[in-house]
Amino acid sequence: MDERKYELGNESIRKLLVKYSAPAMVAMFVSSMYNLVDTIFVGYGAGTLALAALAVSWPIQMVIVALGMAVGIGAASVVSRSLGAGDQARAERVAGTSFSVIGIIGLSTTVIGLLALRPLLALFGATADVMPHAVDYMSVIFVGNFFLSCSIAANNIARSEGAARVAMTSMIIGAVVNVVLDLMFRFGLGRGIRGAAIATVIANVCTFTFLCWYFQSGRSMLRISRRDLVPVFAELPEITKIGSSTFFSMVAGSVMAIPINGLIIHYGDDIHLAVIGVANRAMMFFFLPIFGLTQGLQPIIGFNFGGWIYYST
């Protein structure tokens, strides 16, 4: 832990960027590969209507991810700057607050999502034929939303303290578990698209469990106690201000899916909706280098900026 602090504050930027960005790129590649493989399994196991169901579900899932990313990235910035400034107490307080807040958001999103499931899916383009498949999928995804949201936030906070390999490992664990369970549920047990959703939720639980173990194992710079998990609402404005740009940029993409999917259904058919869903997942590969670079750069900038503020005052 002290070695990580020394490394972040003294090692060359080039070396740090390679060390922290490479694991992030690997993690993003594995995650995107899983999404593509998952889509292939759904297509072979459940057919075109199931692929169309994934297409209308994808923008809704991105809103869920955006919430986790907003809290995680906002908290990660504050945590890394606090560690750089030597303010351990604030770093732990902000991390604990972010865990509690994202947990509350995750549970609230589950309730809202399940209550408004069919109208939401219809808004994003689910036709009468696609709706049953989309409901089967998203009803399970929403039930497990707590674990996804918390995992995303915790992953960002782990990366903010320089634990790039831990963040990478957590994503790889989720991807591997998901692919293995995809095979079991869809082909071995014949559960179709619902099996895909169950596999995703179980994978998120595994990721969540691993990250909880990490923060409680003594390997983290942060010592998060029960007291830290009591939300300190005075920390929320800064977390929200930093994370809001990520949230709105991701949500904007989801909102754009409403007219796009509507036009596809108006001028085409369910098979065209399935095609756009596959294309959207495949396009994630093009953004991998940028995502990995920025994720690796964040703890370096945050830690050193915090140190600069501390020593200049």
Residue, then its C-alpha position, 0 to 999 in steps of 0.5 A: m500500500d505504501e509502495r503504491k503511494y510512493e509509486l503514484g507520487n514519484e514514478s515517471i508518468r510514462k511508466l505509470l500510464v503503461k502500468y495502469s492503462a494496460p490492465a484497464m485495456v485488458a479488462m475492457f477488452v474482456s468485458s466487450m468480448y463477453n458482450l459480443v459472445d453473449t450476443i452470439f449465444v443468445g442468437y444461437g440459443a434463442g433466435t432473432l426475437a431474443l436478439a431484438a430484445l437485447a437491442v431494446s434492453w441495451p439502452i436501459q442497461m446503459v442508464i443503469v451503468a451510467l448511474g454506477m459510473a457517475v458515482g464511481i468516477g466522481a468518488a474515485s476523483v475525490v478519493s485519489r486526490s484525498l490520498g495524494a493530499g494525505d487525507q486518509a480519513r476523507a478518502e475512506r469517508v467518501a468511499g464509504t459514502s459512495f458505496s451506501v449511495i450507489g446501494i440505495i440508487g441500485l435498490s431504488t432503480t430495481v423497484i422503479g424498473l420492475l414497476a415500469l418495465r413494460p412501458l420502458l421497453a415499449l419506449f425503447g422500441a419493443t414490439a408485441d413479438v419482442m416484448p415477452h423476450a425483453v421482459d424475461y431478460m430485463s426483469v431478471i437484470f433489474v432484480g440483480n441491479f444492486f450488485l451491478s451498480c455497486s460493482i461498477a462504483a467499487n471497481n472505479i474506487a479500486r482503480s483510483e487508489g492504484a489497484a489497476r490489477v484488482a479492477m481488471t481481475s474483478m471484470i475478468i472474473g465477471a466475464v468468465v463466470n458469465v460465459v461459462l454460465d451462458l453455456m450451461f443455462r442456454f444450451g445445457l438447461g435450455r433457459g434461453i434469454r432468461g438464462a442469459a440474464i441469470a448468468t449476468v446477475i450471478a456474474n455480477v454477484c461474483t464481481f461484487t463479492f470479489l471487490c468486497w473481499y478486496f476492500q476488507s482483506g487489508r490489501s486496499m489503501l482504504r480501511i472502510s469501517r461501518r462508520d464510513l458507510v454512513p452517508v456524509f451528504a456534504e460530500l455528495p455535491e463534489i461527487t455528483k459534479i464530477g460524475s455528472s458529465t459521465f452520466f449525461s454523456m452515457v444517458a444521451g446515447s441511451v435517449m438517442a436509441i428511442p427515435i432510432n429504434g422507433l424508425i427501425i421498427h417503422y421502416g423495418d422489422d424485428i430482424h433489423l432491430a436485432v441487427i442494430g443491437v449486434a452492431n452496437r455491441a460490436m462497436m464497443f471495441f473501437f472505444l477500448p483504447i480510449f477507455g483504458l487510457t483514461q481509466g489508467l490516467q485518472p489515479i495518476i492525475g488525481f493523486n498528484f494533483g492532491g499532493w500538489i494542493y497539499y504541499s503548495t498550501 
